[in-house]
Amino acid sequence: MEEQAETMLNGQLSRIENYPELSDRIRQHLDETKQQASRLKTCLDQMDEGSSTMKDAGGKLTAMAQSLSGVFAGDEVMKGSLASYTFEHMKIASYTILIAAARSLGETEVLRACEENLREEVAMADWLKTHLASTTEQFLARAEADSDSAKR
């Protein structure tokens, strides 16, 4: 899931040119996402569990398709914002489930890692929600003046 997020965020970041506040927050969350993946990998390694190569590849392909899907759209930044907000909530639900499972199984390291990851996901989802209106307003103002500028 975090590898999929990293692929998607890298794709968005490489194409956003005219939304500096959004770019900065995506860059910050990309760093957080890499840390989240590292925390999870440490937990899996300690449990002698690896990630599934097929699932990893499938997730990365899905993320790549998602990040490329807006390239030809006139409202790419809006589609990216919608996809990011939706994906953050999927990750929030996933971490909530993992936290309950870790607590139930007495896996304190997994619990700690997932709680930290959850806090960062909630913060990103909140940031996106708070900025959806202003991003939309910026997009509409730019679209009126220059559609290429608005798109990215």
N, C-alpha and C positions, 0 to 999 in steps of 0.2 A: 504494500500500500504506500509506504513512504518512498520507495523507488519510483513508483508510478507518479507520485506527487512531484518528485524531483524532476522527472522528465517533463511533466506538464508545466511546472514553474519555469524551467529553463526555456521551454518553447515560447511561453508568454513573454518572458523577460527579453528574449532575443528580438521580439517584434514590437514591443511597446517603446515608442520614441517620444511621444508628445504628452505623456502623463507621468511627470517625474515623481509625484507623491506615490502613485500606484507602483511605479517601478521600484522605488526605494523600499516600499513595504514588501513587495514580492521578493526582492533581493534578501531582505532580512528574514523572511519566512523560508526562503530557500536554504539559508544557513541553518535555521532551526530544523528544517526537514532533514538535512544531512545528519545533524546531531540526534534527531529522533531515530533515524535508521540505525545509527551507531549504537544507541542505547538498546534497541531491540535486538540487534545482532549479538551484543554482549550477553543478553538474557538467553537467546537461543543457543549460543555457544556454551554457556554454563549449564544448560539443560541437555547438552549433546543433541540438539535439534538443529537442523539446517533449514534454510528456506527452500521451497520448491523451485527448481530451475524453470519448470514449465509455467508455474504461476508467475514467477518473476518476469519471464519473457512476455507472457500474455498481458500482464499489467503494464509493462513498458510499451508494448505495441498499442494498447488501448490509449495510454496517455499520449503517445506520439500522434495517434489519429485525432485525439481530442484537441491537442495543441495546434495541429495543422488544419483542423476543420474550419477555423475562422479566418484563415489566410485570404480566402477569396470573398469573404463577406464584407460588406460595407460597414458593418458595425462590429468588427472583430473585438474591439476592446470591451464592448458590452457583452458579447457572447462569452468572452474569457472571464469577465467578472461574474456572470451567472454560473458558469461551470465551476469556478473557484469556490464560490459561496456554497454551492451544492456539494462539492467534493469535501469541503471542510466539515460539513454536517455529517457526511457519511463517516469521516474519520472520527468525529466526536462520538458518534454512536458505536463505532468499532472499539474505541478506547474505553468507553463506558462498559461495554460487554467484557473486554479483557480485564478491566479492573475488578469487576464482580467475580470473574473466574479466578483471578490471581488471589483475591481476598479469601475466597472459598477454599482454595487449595493451599493456602498458607505460603504462597510464593511472594515473599516480601520484596525481593529485588525486581521482579516483574511488576508488582504493584507500584513500587516507587517510580520505575521508568515510565509506566503507562500513565500515572498521574501527572508526571512532569510533561509528557507529550500532550496529554489532554489539555492542560493549562495553556500551552502554546497554540493548540488548535482552536480552543475557545477564543483566545485573544485575536487570532487571525480572522475567525468568523465574525467576531464583534467589529473588528476594524473594517472588514469588507461591508458589513451591514451599515455601519455609520457612514461610509464613503460611497455607497451605491448612488445616492441622490446626486452628490456633487460630481461624481464621475459621469453620470448621465447628463447633467447640465453642461459639463465641459464638452462632452461628445456632441450634444445638440448644437452648441455654439460653434464648434469647429466644423460640424457637418454643413452648417449654413454657409460658412465661409469657404471651406475646402474639404471635400470628402476624404481625400487621402490623409490629410492631417488628422481628421476625426477618427479614422479607422485605427490608427496606431498611435 
